[in-house]
Amino acid sequence: MKKIGLFGGTFNPFHNGHFAIAQAFADEVGLDMVVLLPAGNPYHKEDPTGVSAQHRLEMTALAAEADERFAVSDCDIVREGKTYTFDTVQVFRQQFPSAELWWLMGMDSLLQLHTWHKWQTLVKQVNIAVAARQDSHLSQAPQALHAWLGNALQDGSLKLLQTPMYNISSTEIREAVCTGRDTGGVLDRKVEQYIRQHHLYR
């Protein structure tokens, strides 16, 4: 059975921290493919950075070329209206009906999972891999998640990754580009070239 991971984010821009956690996701779960999902622009709002979803998609695609397991999808960009993880998972469930699907999130998101749209149905349709964050711990999980957490950890549908989220700030990257400072090697060379070529974050 094919194992496919889904990793959504703003990716503004996609940096080496995103790349490293996507690789850890693939390695630790044993995925055949990781689909990177740049988010659409906020509904009826312009992105404050002035960088379009299409530019973010292109930068993510360039970075993804460095690992043959990575693919990029625009499904969260082209869908109109509010985008829910539940709806994104339905797209891939239809596209890969026999695949084992995994969704990557940070520990901070896991602790809020009970507030997500149709979360109890969602966790029956996709397995969840969680990357650690320094300020969030499983012990902080609200009561609403306790029963599910216990079952999911036991049956393997929830996996805590050994590799933590990398503490790289997209805001600091954008500020460095804007002021002409070095980005400190946290961007793929092709992504850096793309940013320069299209005068992004200026």
C-alpha positions as CSV (number, residue, x, y, z in Angstrom):
1,M,0.0,0.0,0.0
2,K,1.3,3.4,-1.0
3,K,2.0,5.8,1.9
4,I,1.4,9.5,1.1
5,G,2.2,12.4,3.4
6,L,0.5,15.8,3.2
7,F,2.3,18.9,4.5
8,G,0.5,22.2,4.3
9,G,1.8,25.7,5.1
10,T,2.0,29.3,4.0
11,F,5.6,28.6,2.8
12,N,6.3,32.3,2.4
13,P,9.0,31.5,1.5
14,F,9.6,27.7,1.6
15,H,12.9,27.4,3.6
16,N,15.3,24.7,4.7
17,G,13.4,24.2,8.0
18,H,10.4,23.2,6.0
19,F,12.5,21.0,3.8
20,A,14.2,19.2,6.8
21,I,10.9,18.5,8.6
22,A,9.4,17.2,5.3
23,Q,12.4,14.8,4.9
24,A,12.0,13.7,8.6
25,F,8.3,13.1,8.0
26,A,9.1,10.9,5.0
27,D,11.9,9.1,6.7
28,E,10.3,8.4,10.1
29,V,6.9,7.4,8.7
30,G,8.3,5.6,5.6
31,L,6.4,7.6,3.1
32,D,6.6,7.0,-0.7
33,M,5.6,10.6,-1.4
34,V,5.2,13.9,0.5
35,V,2.8,16.4,-1.1
36,L,3.6,20.0,-0.2
37,L,0.5,22.2,-0.1
38,P,1.0,25.9,-0.1
39,A,-2.0,27.7,1.4
40,G,-4.2,29.9,-0.6
41,N,-4.2,33.6,0.2
42,P,-6.6,34.5,3.0
43,Y,-10.2,34.6,1.8
44,H,-11.0,38.0,0.2
45,K,-7.8,39.5,1.6
46,E,-4.5,40.5,0.0
47,D,-1.4,38.9,1.4
48,P,0.4,41.6,3.5
49,T,3.8,40.6,2.0
50,G,2.5,41.3,-1.5
51,V,3.7,37.9,-2.6
52,S,1.1,35.9,-4.6
53,A,0.1,32.4,-3.9
54,Q,1.5,31.5,-7.4
55,H,4.9,32.8,-6.4
56,R,4.8,30.7,-3.2
57,L,3.8,27.7,-5.2
58,E,6.7,28.2,-7.6
59,M,9.3,28.6,-4.8
60,T,8.0,25.5,-3.1
61,A,8.2,23.6,-6.4
62,L,11.8,24.7,-6.9
63,A,12.8,23.6,-3.4
64,A,11.0,20.3,-3.8
65,E,13.2,19.3,-6.8
66,A,15.9,18.4,-4.3
67,D,14.1,15.3,-3.0
68,E,12.4,12.9,-5.5
69,R,9.8,11.9,-2.9
70,F,8.4,15.5,-2.8
71,A,5.6,16.7,-5.0
72,V,3.7,20.0,-4.9
73,S,-0.1,20.6,-5.2
74,D,-2.0,23.8,-5.8
75,C,-5.3,22.3,-4.5
76,D,-5.5,24.7,-1.5
77,I,-4.7,27.6,-3.7
78,V,-7.3,27.0,-6.5
79,R,-10.1,26.2,-4.1
80,E,-12.3,29.2,-3.5
81,G,-13.6,30.2,0.0
82,K,-12.3,29.0,3.3
83,T,-10.0,26.1,3.1
84,Y,-10.3,23.3,5.7
85,T,-7.9,20.4,6.2
86,F,-10.9,18.1,6.0
87,D,-11.7,19.2,2.5
88,T,-8.0,18.9,1.4
89,V,-7.9,15.3,2.7
90,Q,-11.1,14.5,0.7
91,V,-9.3,15.5,-2.5
92,F,-6.4,13.1,-1.9
93,R,-8.6,10.4,-0.6
94,Q,-10.5,10.5,-3.9
95,Q,-7.2,10.7,-5.9
96,F,-5.5,7.9,-4.0
97,P,-8.4,5.7,-2.7
98,S,-6.2,2.8,-1.6
99,A,-3.3,4.8,-0.2
100,E,-2.4,5.3,3.5
101,L,-2.6,9.0,4.1
102,W,-0.7,11.0,6.7
103,W,-1.0,14.6,7.7
104,L,1.9,16.5,9.2
105,M,1.3,19.1,11.9
106,G,3.2,20.8,14.7
107,M,2.4,19.9,18.4
108,D,0.8,23.4,18.8
109,S,-1.7,22.5,16.1
110,L,-2.4,19.0,17.6
111,L,-3.3,20.6,20.9
112,Q,-6.0,22.6,19.0
113,L,-7.2,19.7,16.9
114,H,-10.6,19.5,18.7
115,T,-11.4,22.9,17.3
116,W,-10.9,21.9,13.7
117,H,-13.7,21.5,11.2
118,K,-15.1,17.9,11.4
119,W,-12.0,16.8,13.3
120,Q,-13.5,13.5,14.6
121,T,-14.3,12.4,11.0
122,L,-10.9,13.7,9.8
123,V,-8.9,11.5,12.1
124,K,-10.7,8.4,10.8
125,Q,-9.6,9.3,7.2
126,V,-6.0,10.3,7.8
127,N,-3.2,9.4,10.1
128,I,-1.3,12.2,11.9
129,A,2.4,12.8,12.3
130,V,3.3,15.5,14.9
131,A,6.6,17.5,15.0
132,A,7.7,18.7,18.4
133,R,7.7,22.4,19.3
134,Q,9.6,23.7,22.3
135,D,6.6,25.5,23.8
136,S,4.0,22.7,23.3
137,H,3.8,19.3,24.9
138,L,1.4,16.4,24.7
139,S,0.7,16.7,28.5
140,Q,-1.0,20.0,27.7
141,A,-3.7,18.3,25.6
142,P,-7.3,19.3,26.5
143,Q,-9.7,16.8,27.9
144,A,-11.6,16.8,24.6
145,L,-8.7,15.0,23.0
146,H,-7.7,12.6,25.7
147,A,-9.7,9.5,24.6
148,W,-8.7,9.9,21.0
149,L,-5.0,10.5,21.8
150,G,-4.9,7.3,23.9
151,N,-6.4,5.2,21.2
152,A,-4.4,6.8,18.3
153,L,-1.1,6.4,20.0
154,Q,-1.9,2.8,20.7
155,D,-3.1,1.9,17.2
156,G,-0.4,3.8,15.4
157,S,-2.6,6.3,13.7
158,L,-0.8,9.1,15.6
159,K,3.0,9.3,15.4
160,L,5.2,11.7,17.3
161,L,8.2,12.5,15.1
162,Q,11.7,12.4,16.7
163,T,12.8,15.4,14.6
164,P,11.5,18.8,16.0
165,M,10.3,21.7,14.0
166,Y,13.3,23.9,13.0
167,N,13.2,27.4,14.6
168,I,13.6,29.3,11.3
169,S,11.5,32.5,11.0
170,S,9.9,33.3,7.6
171,T,9.4,36.8,8.8
172,E,13.1,37.2,9.5
173,I,14.0,35.8,6.1
174,R,11.6,38.3,4.4
175,E,13.1,41.2,6.5
176,A,16.7,40.1,5.5
177,V,15.8,40.1,1.8
178,C,14.0,43.4,2.1
179,T,17.1,45.1,3.7
180,G,19.6,43.3,1.5
181,R,21.1,41.2,4.3
182,D,22.3,37.7,3.9
183,T,19.6,35.1,4.6
184,G,22.1,32.8,6.4
185,G,21.9,29.8,4.2
186,V,18.3,28.9,5.1
187,L,17.0,29.0,1.6
188,D,17.5,26.6,-1.3
189,R,19.8,28.3,-3.9
190,K,17.0,28.1,-6.6
191,V,14.6,29.7,-4.2
192,E,17.0,32.6,-3.5
193,Q,17.5,33.1,-7.3
194,Y,13.7,33.1,-7.8
195,I,13.3,35.8,-5.1
196,R,16.0,38.0,-6.6
197,Q,14.7,37.4,-10.2
198,H,11.1,38.5,-9.2
199,H,12.1,41.2,-6.7
200,L,10.0,39.6,-4.0
201,Y,9.8,40.9,-0.4
202,R,11.1,44.3,-1.5
